[in-house]
């Protein structure tokens, strides 16, 4: 099929509300897409990706993880050409699904350029091929949400079970600390090998919190105070597993001090981002984080592309 100018496509970032790390070990995670993401347009040309806001400009064949991901997505789709240009309002490398948003947007843009219409499963497979260039063995939740949006419960092997729930307003604060998803996943695996009973119980508790959180957000009158308590308890458990950091802990404590109902790290940890549930106190939490020199912003969880 002849290549054609592709339409502008978008893929979303995400937050894990409850269940990160537990999801890697077979437990559920409650997660949602946020109203920030990556937008790309494809034109005919050699495989290349430029995202201006990230200062990113790579070509397939470059010695760069994004270049390898670009090549992997293209290969999975059977595409050999595509010059991709775009922008992002999603922070990179912050645990907010930026790599999955990128690989999903790349897959959509390359397919649009080629004039094909892959199924959602085929797009997910292509995007996950790119995700493996970043994370080795990703759970798949980031790609599922980048692709479909919304809010859902994710189980590895079963995929994302969408939830009918109203969008949830949160605030996000960035720790500014370097992070490695692979290193944090390995740290939890080491904790599980060293103390199977204790770490297993901790992971099971995180999964149970995800299940309870799903019931809360889908109820007619969500108990946000209870959801906030689940957030904070989950952060303490994740810290006990060794995946928090001084910066993340400080953001959590600042949010609670500013009146948030609950706060926790989101994603792999070791740096990255904190989410806070703070109805009526969002401005105060944002001000506290910004006063500490941190980038922070409000978002809606449960967004659609």
C-alpha positions in Angstrom: 0.0 0.0 0.0 1.3 3.5 -0.9 2.5 5.5 2.1 0.4 8.6 2.8 0.6 11.6 5.1 -0.6 10.4 8.5 -3.2 12.2 10.7 -2.1 13.5 14.0 -2.4 10.7 16.6 -2.2 10.8 20.4 -1.4 8.4 23.2 -1.8 9.0 26.9 0.3 8.7 30.0 -0.9 6.9 33.1 -0.8 6.6 36.8 -1.0 3.5 38.8 -3.3 4.3 41.7 -2.7 1.1 43.6 -0.9 -2.2 43.0 2.4 -1.3 41.4 5.0 -4.0 41.7 2.3 -6.4 42.9 1.1 -6.5 39.3 4.4 -8.0 38.2 3.8 -10.9 40.6 0.3 -11.8 39.5 -1.8 -9.4 41.7 -4.2 -6.8 40.3 -3.3 -3.1 39.8 -5.8 -0.2 39.6 -4.6 2.3 37.1 -5.8 5.0 34.8 -4.8 7.1 31.8 -4.2 10.8 32.5 -5.0 13.8 30.3 -1.4 14.3 29.2 0.4 12.4 26.6 2.3 12.3 23.3 1.1 13.5 19.9 2.8 12.6 16.6 2.3 13.1 12.9 4.0 10.9 10.3 5.3 11.8 6.8 7.1 9.7 4.3 10.8 9.4 4.9 13.4 7.3 6.7 12.4 6.0 10.2 13.0 8.9 12.5 11.4 10.3 15.7 11.4 13.9 16.9 9.7 15.1 20.1 10.5 18.7 20.5 9.5 19.2 24.2 11.9 16.4 25.2 14.7 17.5 23.0 14.5 14.1 21.3 15.7 13.4 17.7 16.7 9.9 16.9 16.8 7.7 13.8 16.3 4.0 13.6 19.8 2.5 13.8 21.1 5.0 16.4 22.6 3.7 19.6 19.8 5.0 21.8 16.9 3.2 23.5 14.3 5.3 21.8 15.8 4.5 18.4 15.8 0.8 19.3 12.1 1.1 20.3 11.2 2.9 17.1 12.8 0.2 15.1 11.1 -2.5 17.1 7.6 -1.0 16.7 8.2 -0.6 13.0 9.4 -4.1 12.6 6.4 -5.5 14.4 4.1 -3.6 12.1 6.0 -4.6 9.0 6.8 -0.9 8.2 10.2 0.4 7.0 9.6 4.1 6.6 8.1 7.0 8.6 9.4 10.4 9.7 7.6 11.1 13.0 7.3 14.6 14.5 5.4 15.8 17.5 5.3 17.0 21.0 4.4 16.0 24.5 2.8 17.5 27.6 3.8 14.5 29.6 7.1 14.5 31.6 9.6 12.0 30.4 11.2 9.3 32.7 8.9 10.2 35.6 7.0 6.9 36.1 4.0 8.3 34.2 4.0 6.0 31.2 6.0 8.3 28.8 7.7 5.4 27.1 4.4 3.5 26.5 2.7 6.7 25.3 5.6 7.1 22.9 5.5 3.6 21.5 1.7 3.6 21.2 1.8 7.0 19.4 4.6 5.7 17.1 2.6 2.6 16.3 -0.6 4.6 15.5 1.3 7.2 13.4 3.2 4.5 11.4 0.0 2.6 10.8 -1.8 5.8 9.7 1.1 6.7 7.3 1.0 3.2 5.8 -2.8 3.4 5.4 -3.4 0.3 7.5 -5.7 -0.3 10.4 -4.2 -2.8 12.8 -6.4 -4.2 15.5 -6.0 -2.9 19.1 -4.3 -6.1 20.0 -1.8 -5.7 17.1 -1.1 -2.1 18.0 -0.5 -3.2 21.6 1.8 -6.0 20.5 3.8 -3.5 18.4 4.0 -0.9 21.2 5.0 -3.6 23.8 7.8 -4.6 21.4 9.1 -1.1 21.8 8.5 -1.0 25.5 10.7 -4.0 26.0 13.6 -1.9 24.7 13.1 0.3 27.8 11.9 -2.0 30.5 13.0 -5.5 29.6 9.8 -7.3 30.9 7.0 -4.7 31.3 3.7 -5.7 32.8 1.8 -4.3 29.8 -0.5 -2.0 31.9 1.2 1.2 30.5 0.6 0.3 26.9 -3.0 -0.8 27.6 -3.8 2.5 29.1 -1.9 4.6 26.5 -3.9 2.8 23.8 -7.4 2.7 25.3 -7.5 5.3 28.0 -10.0 5.2 30.8 -9.6 3.5 34.2 -9.3 -0.2 34.8 -8.0 -3.2 36.8 -5.0 -4.8 35.1 -3.8 -8.4 35.6 -0.8 -9.7 33.9 -1.9 -12.3 31.3 -5.6 -11.1 31.5 -5.1 -7.6 30.4 -7.0 -4.5 31.3 -10.6 -4.8 32.6 -12.2 -1.4 32.1 -14.1 0.2 34.9 -17.1 2.5 34.6 -16.0 5.3 36.9 -16.0 9.1 36.9 -12.7 10.7 36.2 -10.7 11.2 39.4 -8.9 14.5 40.0 -5.4 14.1 41.4 -2.2 16.2 41.7 1.2 14.9 40.6 4.5 16.0 41.9 7.9 15.1 40.4 10.8 14.2 42.7 13.4 15.1 40.1 15.4 12.0 41.1 16.9 9.7 38.5 15.1 6.3 38.4 15.2 2.9 36.7 12.1 0.7 36.4 14.2 -2.3 35.8 16.3 -1.7 38.9 13.2 -1.3 41.1 11.5 -4.4 39.7 14.8 -6.3 40.4 14.9 -4.9 43.9 11.4 -6.3 44.7 12.3 -9.7 43.2 15.4 -9.8 45.4 13.2 -8.9 48.5 10.8 -11.7 47.5 13.7 -14.2 47.2 15.3 -13.1 50.5 12.1 -13.1 52.5 9.3 -14.9 50.6 6.7 -14.8 53.3 7.1 -11.2 54.3 7.5 -9.8 50.8 4.7 -12.0 49.5 2.4 -10.7 52.2 3.3 -7.1 51.3 2.7 -7.7 47.6 -0.6 -9.4 48.4 -1.7 -6.4 50.5 -0.9 -4.1 47.6 -3.0 -6.2 45.3 -5.9 -6.3 47.8 -5.7 -2.5 48.1 -6.1 -2.3 44.3 -9.2 -4.5 44.5 -10.7 -2.4 47.3 -9.8 0.8 45.4 -11.6 -0.4 42.3 -14.7 -0.9 44.4 -14.5 2.6 45.8 -14.0 4.4 42.5 -16.9 2.5 40.9 -19.4 3.1 43.7 -22.2 5.7 43.5 -20.7 7.7 46.3 -16.9 7.0 46.4 -15.4 7.0 49.8 -12.5 9.3 49.0 -11.2 9.3 52.6 -10.8 5.6 52.5 -9.2 5.7 49.0 -6.7 8.3 50.4 -5.9 6.0 53.3 -5.2 3.2 50.9 -2.8 5.4 49.0 -0.8 6.3 52.1 -0.7 2.7 53.4 0.4 1.5 50.0 3.2 4.1 50.0 4.4 2.8 53.3 4.4 -0.8 52.0 6.3 0.2 48.9 8.8 2.0 51.0 9.2 -1.2 53.1 9.9 -3.1 49.9 12.7 -0.7 49.2 11.3 1.2 46.2 10.7 4.6 47.7 13.3 7.3 48.0 14.0 10.4 50.2 12.5 12.7 47.5 9.3 10.6 47.1 8.9 10.3 50.9 9.3 14.1 51.2 6.6 14.7 48.6 4.2 12.4 50.3 4.7 14.0 53.7 4.4 17.5 52.2 1.1 16.5 50.5 -0.3 15.1 53.7 0.8 18.2 55.6 -1.0 20.3 53.1 -4.3 18.5 53.7 -4.3 15.7 51.1 -6.4 12.7 52.0 -3.6 10.4 50.9 -0.5 10.3 48.8 1.9 7.7 47.4 4.5 7.1 44.8 3.2 5.9 41.4 5.0 3.6 39.1 8.2 1.7 39.8 9.5 4.2 42.4 13.2 4.9 43.2 12.4 8.4 42.0 9.8 9.7 39.6 6.4 10.9 40.7 4.0 11.0 43.6 0.2 11.3 43.3 -2.0 12.9 45.9 -5.8 12.8 46.4 -6.7 16.2 47.7 -10.3 17.3 47.0 -10.6 20.9 47.9 -6.9 21.1 48.8 -5.3 20.7 45.4 -4.0 24.2 45.3 -2.4 23.9 48.7 -0.7 20.6 47.8 0.6 22.1 44.6 1.9 25.2 46.4 3.7 23.0 49.0 5.4 21.0 46.4 6.3 24.0 44.3 7.7 25.8 47.3 10.1 22.9 47.7 11.2 23.4 44.1 9.3 20.5 42.6 7.4 20.4 39.3 3.8 19.7 40.0 0.5 19.7 38.1 -3.1 18.6 38.4 -4.6 15.9 36.2 -7.7 13.9 35.6 -7.3 10.1 35.8 -9.6 8.1 33.5 -9.0 10.3 30.4 -9.5 8.9 26.9 -7.4 9.6 23.7 
